[in-house]
Amino acid sequence: MKIKILLILLMLVAGIVGGVAGVIELFDILEGKKAFLTLGLILVLFLFPTLKCWMNLENHN
């Protein structure tokens, strides 16, 4: 059980580090307002399906 929790934490840390590195690269490539627009679009495209799935899970319980 501890190994599964450690693997999940390791995956979360790797995902966060990769996400931060990706955002830094995005700002280097796109400068300014375009980077904020792109970041907002990515967040909306990621969060909308996640929230929709979460709402469906809440409705089933």
VMD Tcl script that builds the backbone (N, CA, C; Angstrom):
set m [mol new atoms 183]
animate dup $m
set s [atomselect $m all]
$s set {name element resname resid chain x y z} {
  {N N MET 1 A 0.826 -1.204 0.000}
  {CA C MET 1 A 0.000 0.000 0.000}
  {C C MET 1 A 0.869 1.267 0.000}
  {N N LYS 2 A 1.935 1.253 0.792}
  {CA C LYS 2 A 2.813 2.427 0.848}
  {C C LYS 2 A 3.478 2.683 -0.498}
  {N N ILE 3 A 3.794 1.602 -1.225}
  {CA C ILE 3 A 4.449 1.764 -2.521}
  {C C ILE 3 A 3.511 2.457 -3.504}
  {N N LYS 4 A 2.223 2.102 -3.471}
  {CA C LYS 4 A 1.257 2.744 -4.371}
  {C C LYS 4 A 1.143 4.231 -4.065}
  {N N ILE 5 A 1.087 4.576 -2.791}
  {CA C ILE 5 A 0.984 5.989 -2.406}
  {C C ILE 5 A 2.240 6.745 -2.839}
  {N N LEU 6 A 3.401 6.130 -2.638}
  {CA C LEU 6 A 4.647 6.783 -3.056}
  {C C LEU 6 A 4.703 6.969 -4.565}
  {N N LEU 7 A 4.231 5.979 -5.318}
  {CA C LEU 7 A 4.212 6.114 -6.777}
  {C C LEU 7 A 3.265 7.220 -7.220}
  {N N ILE 8 A 2.106 7.311 -6.579}
  {CA C ILE 8 A 1.153 8.376 -6.918}
  {C C ILE 8 A 1.767 9.741 -6.615}
  {N N LEU 9 A 2.406 9.878 -5.456}
  {CA C LEU 9 A 3.050 11.148 -5.110}
  {C C LEU 9 A 4.171 11.491 -6.079}
  {N N LEU 10 A 4.955 10.488 -6.476}
  {CA C LEU 10 A 6.027 10.712 -7.441}
  {C C LEU 10 A 5.470 11.180 -8.779}
  {N N MET 11 A 4.374 10.573 -9.216}
  {CA C MET 11 A 3.752 10.977 -10.479}
  {C C MET 11 A 3.209 12.398 -10.380}
  {N N LEU 12 A 2.605 12.752 -9.236}
  {CA C LEU 12 A 2.102 14.114 -9.051}
  {C C LEU 12 A 3.238 15.135 -9.090}
  {N N VAL 13 A 4.330 14.840 -8.409}
  {CA C VAL 13 A 5.475 15.757 -8.395}
  {C C VAL 13 A 6.051 15.908 -9.799}
  {N N ALA 14 A 6.195 14.789 -10.515}
  {CA C ALA 14 A 6.723 14.856 -11.880}
  {C C ALA 14 A 5.791 15.664 -12.778}
  {N N GLY 15 A 4.494 15.496 -12.609}
  {CA C GLY 15 A 3.532 16.258 -13.405}
  {C C GLY 15 A 3.590 17.745 -13.109}
  {N N ILE 16 A 3.713 18.095 -11.840}
  {CA C ILE 16 A 3.782 19.509 -11.461}
  {C C ILE 16 A 5.062 20.144 -11.997}
  {N N VAL 17 A 6.186 19.447 -11.841}
  {CA C VAL 17 A 7.465 19.977 -12.336}
  {C C VAL 17 A 7.423 20.132 -13.854}
  {N N GLY 18 A 6.886 19.138 -14.542}
  {CA C GLY 18 A 6.761 19.227 -16.000}
  {C C GLY 18 A 5.834 20.347 -16.426}
  {N N GLY 19 A 4.748 20.534 -15.688}
  {CA C GLY 19 A 3.815 21.614 -16.003}
  {C C GLY 19 A 4.447 22.983 -15.826}
  {N N VAL 20 A 5.188 23.158 -14.747}
  {CA C VAL 20 A 5.864 24.439 -14.502}
  {C C VAL 20 A 6.904 24.701 -15.588}
  {N N ALA 21 A 7.664 23.669 -15.948}
  {CA C ALA 21 A 8.663 23.836 -17.009}
  {C C ALA 21 A 7.991 24.176 -18.336}
  {N N GLY 22 A 6.854 23.556 -18.608}
  {CA C GLY 22 A 6.117 23.849 -19.838}
  {C C GLY 22 A 5.610 25.280 -19.872}
  {N N VAL 23 A 5.111 25.768 -18.736}
  {CA C VAL 23 A 4.620 27.152 -18.671}
  {C C VAL 23 A 5.772 28.132 -18.868}
  {N N ILE 24 A 6.922 27.851 -18.268}
  {CA C ILE 24 A 8.087 28.728 -18.440}
  {C C ILE 24 A 8.510 28.767 -19.907}
  {N N GLU 25 A 8.544 27.609 -20.554}
  {CA C GLU 25 A 8.892 27.563 -21.981}
  {C C GLU 25 A 7.858 28.311 -22.816}
  {N N LEU 26 A 6.589 28.163 -22.457}
  {CA C LEU 26 A 5.516 28.850 -23.185}
  {C C LEU 26 A 5.711 30.362 -23.118}
  {N N PHE 27 A 6.051 30.879 -21.932}
  {CA C PHE 27 A 6.266 32.314 -21.794}
  {C C PHE 27 A 7.503 32.766 -22.556}
  {N N ASP 28 A 8.536 31.921 -22.616}
  {CA C ASP 28 A 9.729 32.272 -23.396}
  {C C ASP 28 A 9.412 32.341 -24.881}
  {N N ILE 29 A 8.590 31.418 -25.354}
  {CA C ILE 29 A 8.289 31.360 -26.786}
  {C C ILE 29 A 7.302 32.456 -27.188}
  {N N LEU 30 A 6.255 32.659 -26.395}
  {CA C LEU 30 A 5.154 33.511 -26.850}
  {C C LEU 30 A 5.134 34.936 -26.308}
  {N N GLU 31 A 5.892 35.288 -25.333}
  {CA C GLU 31 A 5.911 36.609 -24.703}
  {C C GLU 31 A 4.534 37.248 -24.498}
  {N N GLY 32 A 4.314 37.688 -23.288}
  {CA C GLY 32 A 3.208 38.571 -22.973}
  {C C GLY 32 A 1.808 38.009 -23.040}
  {N N LYS 33 A 0.923 38.805 -23.685}
  {CA C LYS 33 A -0.505 38.506 -23.678}
  {C C LYS 33 A -0.827 37.189 -24.369}
  {N N LYS 34 A -0.083 36.859 -25.419}
  {CA C LYS 34 A -0.358 35.603 -26.129}
  {C C LYS 34 A -0.137 34.409 -25.214}
  {N N ALA 35 A 0.856 34.494 -24.349}
  {CA C ALA 35 A 1.134 33.391 -23.426}
  {C C ALA 35 A -0.006 33.237 -22.424}
  {N N PHE 36 A -0.538 34.365 -21.919}
  {CA C PHE 36 A -1.660 34.286 -20.981}
  {C C PHE 36 A -2.899 33.717 -21.659}
  {N N LEU 37 A -3.160 34.131 -22.900}
  {CA C LEU 37 A -4.308 33.592 -23.629}
  {C C LEU 37 A -4.163 32.095 -23.861}
  {N N THR 38 A -2.975 31.673 -24.249}
  {CA C THR 38 A -2.739 30.250 -24.490}
  {C C THR 38 A -2.857 29.457 -23.200}
  {N N LEU 39 A -2.309 29.979 -22.118}
  {CA C LEU 39 A -2.394 29.299 -20.830}
  {C C LEU 39 A -3.843 29.197 -20.366}
  {N N GLY 40 A -4.609 30.265 -20.544}
  {CA C GLY 40 A -6.028 30.233 -20.199}
  {C C GLY 40 A -6.791 29.213 -21.016}
  {N N LEU 41 A -6.494 29.143 -22.303}
  {CA C LEU 41 A -7.155 28.170 -23.176}
  {C C LEU 41 A -6.821 26.742 -22.755}
  {N N ILE 42 A -5.557 26.499 -22.431}
  {CA C ILE 42 A -5.155 25.162 -21.977}
  {C C ILE 42 A -5.880 24.804 -20.682}
  {N N LEU 43 A -5.951 25.743 -19.744}
  {CA C LEU 43 A -6.639 25.478 -18.481}
  {C C LEU 43 A -8.115 25.185 -18.694}
  {N N VAL 44 A -8.764 25.963 -19.563}
  {CA C VAL 44 A -10.186 25.736 -19.831}
  {C C VAL 44 A -10.397 24.378 -20.483}
  {N N LEU 45 A -9.562 24.041 -21.464}
  {CA C LEU 45 A -9.713 22.757 -22.148}
  {C C LEU 45 A -9.438 21.584 -21.216}
  {N N PHE 46 A -8.571 21.774 -20.221}
  {CA C PHE 46 A -8.287 20.698 -19.279}
  {C C PHE 46 A -9.330 20.645 -18.168}
  {N N LEU 47 A -9.705 21.811 -17.639}
  {CA C LEU 47 A -10.589 21.830 -16.477}
  {C C LEU 47 A -12.036 21.514 -16.821}
  {N N PHE 48 A -12.502 21.891 -18.009}
  {CA C PHE 48 A -13.906 21.659 -18.342}
  {C C PHE 48 A -14.262 20.177 -18.320}
  {N N PRO 49 A -13.512 19.302 -19.019}
  {CA C PRO 49 A -13.858 17.871 -18.941}
  {C C PRO 49 A -13.686 17.302 -17.533}
  {N N THR 50 A -12.686 17.800 -16.792}
  {CA C THR 50 A -12.469 17.316 -15.431}
  {C C THR 50 A -13.646 17.685 -14.542}
  {N N LEU 51 A -14.099 18.940 -14.625}
  {CA C LEU 51 A -15.239 19.369 -13.820}
  {C C LEU 51 A -16.514 18.645 -14.232}
  {N N LYS 52 A -16.685 18.422 -15.530}
  {CA C LYS 52 A -17.863 17.712 -16.016}
  {C C LYS 52 A -17.895 16.286 -15.468}
  {N N CYS 53 A -16.752 15.612 -15.498}
  {CA C CYS 53 A -16.647 14.248 -14.967}
  {C C CYS 53 A -16.909 14.250 -13.463}
  {N N TRP 54 A -16.368 15.235 -12.754}
  {CA C TRP 54 A -16.546 15.330 -11.313}
  {C C TRP 54 A -18.014 15.552 -10.960}
  {N N MET 55 A -18.694 16.407 -11.737}
  {CA C MET 55 A -20.120 16.648 -11.497}
  {C C MET 55 A -20.927 15.375 -11.734}
  {N N ASN 56 A -20.564 14.599 -12.762}
  {CA C ASN 56 A -21.261 13.339 -13.017}
  {C C ASN 56 A -21.060 12.363 -11.868}
  {N N LEU 57 A -19.856 12.327 -11.307}
  {CA C LEU 57 A -19.604 11.453 -10.160}
  {C C LEU 57 A -20.413 11.896 -8.952}
  {N N GLU 58 A -20.541 13.214 -8.758}
  {CA C GLU 58 A -21.335 13.727 -7.639}
  {C C GLU 58 A -22.808 13.359 -7.810}
  {N N ASN 59 A -23.309 13.389 -9.040}
  {CA C ASN 59 A -24.716 13.076 -9.285}
  {C C ASN 59 A -25.024 11.611 -9.027}
  {N N HIS 60 A -24.050 10.726 -9.254}
  {CA C HIS 60 A -24.282 9.298 -9.045}
  {C C HIS 60 A -24.312 8.933 -7.567}
  {N N ASN 61 A -23.662 9.732 -6.731}
  {CA C ASN 61 A -23.611 9.406 -5.290}
  {C C ASN 61 A -24.740 10.020 -4.533}
}
mol reanalyze $m
mol bondsrecalc $m
mol representation Tube
mol addrep $m
